[in-house]
Amino acid sequence: MAVQEARQGPDTGAHAGGCSCGNCPHGAREGHRRAVAAFLSRRDEFAAGQGLPAAVAHSVSASRQWISEELAQSAELVAERGHAEGQAWLARLWLRTTCTVWAAVLALLLTQSLTAVGAGWSDARTAGLLAALAVAGALTAASWFHRARGGALAPVIGEDNRLSTSRAVAAAWVLLVAYAVLVLAGRLAAASGPRGRDALISGLALERGAGVVTVLAVVCGIAVLVRRVVGLRVLGQRLQKVRAHRPRAADLLTDDSGRGAFADIQYVVINVVAVVFAAVRLARRPDQLPDLPWGLALVVLVSAATYLAGKYAEGGRPVILSVVRSREAGDLDAPIRTGDDIEIRGAGFVPPGAQTADRLSRMVVRIGTVHVHVPLVPVTGGFSNPADALLTVPVPADVEPGRVEVQVVTAAGVETNRYTIDVTD
């Protein structure tokens, strides 16, 4: 088959700069790109009615089944190449995160040097630079130990291999507060008189940093709670989650399907503004924790509550609303018989992020005791079947006439309700 040739072809190439086998980091991206291009070309070819062997071209059901199997195998190859590309991308990410961290330290040094012109170098600038070096060193060590899982970004990558919005926001506040405490520790070590030391210690008093401490506690609690909520909803089949090939920066602002999510966007935007404000306050008053005003802290808390409510509201279990006999133009009205196509109408059949062919090919419909794989029906630019609200599957000859139950199993493994239909001879 063409799919088997596609599997064998890339693997015969040498592991060089143009390697596309997907087994080495420098060739994984090219291997994935070629597999995707081959799949899209074959899908559009089938959508145009081309490439069918003569043995199945005379039968609509046989040709549909043959096309579905070919596309499913080709999609499996794309998924394998995508997984290899994602692993290679994560392996390279630790170096990029390390370079970004030290570039930020260099930018801080340049900023302090420029602002010191005329004003002179101070102990606060030295403490800030040393604190930045300490934080950068810790992040570099973390990147090295987690270099196979994304480096310093490993703690903010969720179980679904996407960047977690709640963890990223919490990590930003943790780094800011840790940096502020290190700045105070550096200044305390350099203080010469008891009055200066007492003033720096009083900068850690709760009345000075109550706002930032409250925000830190809330965002960290949100990060832990969201993980628990999502896990319980997935186990309870009230939320469908599929694993991504690799994390993307857009994950912070979108849902699993890649659409912009209001709850995530407002949570990120408001917290970025608050972090920037707190950083500026720390730069202006390096002798105390950033005194975040209670008005701004309340805005962050409202944003956190909105984000958490959005996590509770998203998702939902897929449901079958009705099952009818599929009728083409010219067909007579009739009951459902073995061999007929049926339309399953409902909602939530395609989980967010499962629009790729390898995920769609995993959908199964139980008709009685028979498991029927949902055929892939290609059209230019995508698939007409399966869809989120409509599935079309044949009733196999193995289904016994009588009252049978129909149930859909999605790509995420979630089962719908059971719907009873009558099948006649």
Secondary structure as the mmCIF struct_conf table of DSSP 4:
data_model
#
loop_
_struct_conf.conf_type_id
_struct_conf.id
_struct_conf.beg_label_comp_id
_struct_conf.beg_label_asym_id
_struct_conf.beg_label_seq_id
_struct_conf.end_label_comp_id
_struct_conf.end_label_asym_id
_struct_conf.end_label_seq_id
HELX_RH_AL_P HELX_RH_AL_P1 ALA A 2 ASP A 11
TURN_TY1_P TURN_TY1_P1 THR A 12 THR A 12
BEND BEND1 GLY A 13 GLY A 13
BEND BEND2 HIS A 15 ALA A 16
TURN_TY1_P TURN_TY1_P2 GLY A 17 GLY A 18
BEND BEND3 CYS A 21 CYS A 24
HELX_RH_AL_P HELX_RH_AL_P2 PRO A 25 ALA A 47
TURN_TY1_P TURN_TY1_P3 ALA A 48 GLY A 49
BEND BEND4 GLY A 51 GLY A 51
HELX_RH_AL_P HELX_RH_AL_P3 ALA A 54 ALA A 57
TURN_TY1_P TURN_TY1_P4 HIS A 58 HIS A 58
HELX_RH_AL_P HELX_RH_AL_P4 VAL A 60 THR A 115
TURN_TY1_P TURN_TY1_P5 ALA A 116 ALA A 119
HELX_RH_AL_P HELX_RH_AL_P5 ASP A 123 PHE A 145
TURN_TY1_P TURN_TY1_P6 HIS A 146 HIS A 146
HELX_RH_3T_P HELX_RH_3T_P1 ARG A 147 ARG A 149
TURN_TY1_P TURN_TY1_P7 GLY A 150 GLY A 150
HELX_RH_3T_P HELX_RH_3T_P2 GLY A 151 VAL A 156
STRN STRN1 ILE A 157 ILE A 157
TURN_TY1_P TURN_TY1_P8 GLU A 159 ASP A 160
BEND BEND5 ASN A 161 ARG A 162
STRN STRN2 LEU A 163 LEU A 163
HELX_RH_AL_P HELX_RH_AL_P6 THR A 165 ALA A 190
BEND BEND6 GLY A 193 GLY A 193
HELX_RH_AL_P HELX_RH_AL_P7 PRO A 194 SER A 202
TURN_TY1_P TURN_TY1_P9 GLY A 203 LEU A 204
BEND BEND7 ALA A 205 ALA A 205
HELX_RH_AL_P HELX_RH_AL_P8 LEU A 206 LEU A 235
TURN_TY1_P TURN_TY1_P10 GLY A 236 GLN A 237
BEND BEND8 ARG A 238 LEU A 239
BEND BEND9 HIS A 245 ARG A 246
HELX_RH_3T_P HELX_RH_3T_P3 ALA A 249 LEU A 252
TURN_TY1_P TURN_TY1_P11 LEU A 253 LEU A 253
STRN STRN3 THR A 254 THR A 254
TURN_TY1_P TURN_TY1_P12 ASP A 256 SER A 257
BEND BEND10 GLY A 258 GLY A 258
STRN STRN4 GLY A 260 GLY A 260
HELX_RH_AL_P HELX_RH_AL_P9 PHE A 262 ARG A 284
TURN_TY1_P TURN_TY1_P13 PRO A 286 ASP A 287
BEND BEND11 GLN A 288 GLN A 288
HELX_RH_AL_P HELX_RH_AL_P10 TRP A 294 ALA A 313
BEND BEND12 GLU A 314 GLU A 314
STRN STRN5 VAL A 319 ARG A 325
TURN_TY1_P TURN_TY1_P14 ALA A 329 GLY A 330
HELX_LH_PP_P HELX_LH_PP_P1 ASP A 331 ASP A 333
STRN STRN6 ILE A 336 ARG A 337
TURN_TY1_P TURN_TY1_P15 THR A 338 GLY A 339
STRN STRN7 ASP A 341 ALA A 347
BEND BEND13 VAL A 350 VAL A 350
TURN_TY1_P TURN_TY1_P16 PRO A 352 GLY A 353
BEND BEND14 THR A 356 THR A 356
HELX_RH_AL_P HELX_RH_AL_P11 ALA A 357 LEU A 360
TURN_TY1_P TURN_TY1_P17 SER A 361 ARG A 362
STRN STRN8 VAL A 364 ILE A 367
TURN_TY1_P TURN_TY1_P18 GLY A 368 THR A 369
STRN STRN9 VAL A 370 HIS A 373
HELX_LH_PP_P HELX_LH_PP_P2 VAL A 374 LEU A 376
STRN STRN10 VAL A 377 VAL A 379
TURN_TY1_P TURN_TY1_P19 THR A 380 GLY A 381
STRN STRN11 GLY A 382 ASN A 385
BEND BEND15 PRO A 386 PRO A 386
BEND BEND16 ASP A 388 ALA A 389
STRN STRN12 LEU A 390 PRO A 394
TURN_TY1_P TURN_TY1_P20 ALA A 397 ASP A 398
BEND BEND17 VAL A 399 VAL A 399
HELX_LH_PP_P HELX_LH_PP_P3 GLU A 400 GLU A 400
BEND BEND18 PRO A 401 PRO A 401
STRN STRN13 GLY A 402 VAL A 409
TURN_TY1_P TURN_TY1_P21 ALA A 411 ALA A 412
BEND BEND19 GLY A 413 GLY A 413
STRN STRN14 GLU A 415 GLU A 415
STRN STRN15 TYR A 419 THR A 424
#
